Amino acid sequence: MADTRPTPISLFQAVRLCLLLIFSPRRFIAEENKDIAERNNYSAKSEPPHRALIVRQALFSSLGLVLASGAVGYAGGKLIYTLGRCATTDTTFWLQATGACLLLWGTLFIRGWEIQTFSGVVFTERVNRWLYRCLYCAGTAVVVYSLSFATCAK
């Protein structure tokens, strides 16, 4: 049975791996190979968390991402308004179109079976999920920003 415990990664390391994948695939592959070798030395005695706990954690972490993305968009719209700016109809349209495009890009981008392994924890799969979440969070933030950005009075 495959070991499905991922190597712990900090936020900084996750961003670094995403940038390596995009801008330096050879260095990313070298990092992934080092991680695979490291994971092969895991102790077989440690128990992975139960699947129910994994689903529960995913539910609450995704809720946190949605709330954080919405809060960032809302705060951005209110901040710009307090600085004396207002949105024209064209500005609102382009913000909403940009947010929709980011959401669609994330949906169409997500890779599935062609990169899937038995373990699901190699860097390629994890970076794939990180990029997907990043696009979705950015799209959500932009859409909420466009909705909270006050329209100019006519």
N, C-alpha and C positions, 0 to 999 in steps of 0.2 A: 504494500500500500504506500502511496506517495506521501511524503511529509509535506503537510500544507501549512506549516508555521513559517510566516514570512520573517525575514531579518528585520529587526526594528530600524525604522528610518525616521529621522527628524524632518521637520518641514523644510529646513534649509537643504538637506540632502535630497529630498523629493524634488524640489525646484531645480536643483543642480542636475539630477538625473533627467528630468524633462528637457532641460536645455541641451544636455549632452545628446539625447536622442534626436533632437531637432537639428542641432548644428554640428555635432561631431559623432556620427553613428559608430565609428570605429572605437572611439574611447568609451562609448556607452557599452558596446559589446564586450570590451575588456573588463569593465566594471561588473557587468552581468555574469561573466565567467568566474570572476573572483567570488561573487556572491554565491553562485551555485556550488563552488568548491567549499565555501564556508558552511553552507547549509548541509552539505553532505556529512559534516562532523557533528551534527546535532545528536544529542543523547536520545535514544529510543525510549527511555524510561519516562520522560516528561509527557504529560497528557495534553493534547490540544483541547481548547475550550469546546464545550458541547455546541452543536449546531444551533440550538435554541438561543444560546447566549450570543452567538454571532449574529443571528437575525435581529435580536433585540438591540444589540449595539449598532447595527446598520440602520435600524429604524430611527433611533435617537440621534445618531450622528448626521443622518440625512436631514432630519428636522432642524438640527443646529445649523447646517449649511444653508438651508432654505431661509431660515430666520435671519441669519447673518447677512446673506445676500440681499434680502429685502431691506434690512436695516441700513446697510451701506448705501443702497440706491435711494432710499427715503431720506436719509441724512444728507446725502449729496444734493438732492433736489431742494431740500429746505435750506441748506447752507448757501447755495447759489442764489436763492431768492432773498435771503437776508443780506446778501452782498449787493442787492439792488438790481439783479438780473431777472428777466422773465423770459419765458419761452414763447416763440412765435409758433404759428401752426406748422410751418416748415420744420422748425427745430424739433417739435414733438414728433412729427412724422418720421424724421430721420433717426431720432433716438429709438422709437418703437421698431422701425425697420431694422436697425442695427441689432437691437436685442433679439428680435425674431430670427435674424440671420445667424446670430451666435448660437441660439438654441437649436436651430435646424442643423448647423454645422456640427454641433456636438452629437446630435442624433445620427447623422449620416456618417460621422467619423468613427464611432465606436466599432472596434474590430472584435470579432468573435472567434469562431472556430479555427480560423487560419493561424492564430497565434496562441491558442489555448494549449496548456500542458495538463498533465494529470494533477499536478500540485496547485496550479493557479497562483503561485507566489513568485515566479521569476520576475525580474525587473521589467521586462517588456510588457507583461500583463498588468503589472501594477502602474507603470507609467501610462499605459493606455487608459486605465480607470482614472488616474489623476488628471490627465488632459481632458477627458470627458467631463469630469466634475468641474474642472476649471472653466470650461466653455459654458456649461450650464449655469454656474454661479455668476459668471460675468454677464451672460444673457439676461438672467433674472434681475441682476442689479441694474442693468441698463433700462429694462422695461419698467421697473419700479421707479427708477430715477425719472424717466419720462412722464410717469403718472403723477409724481409728487412735485415736479418742477412747475410752478405756477405760471399760467398762461398770461401774456400781456393783456391788459385791459384795452378794449377797442376805443 
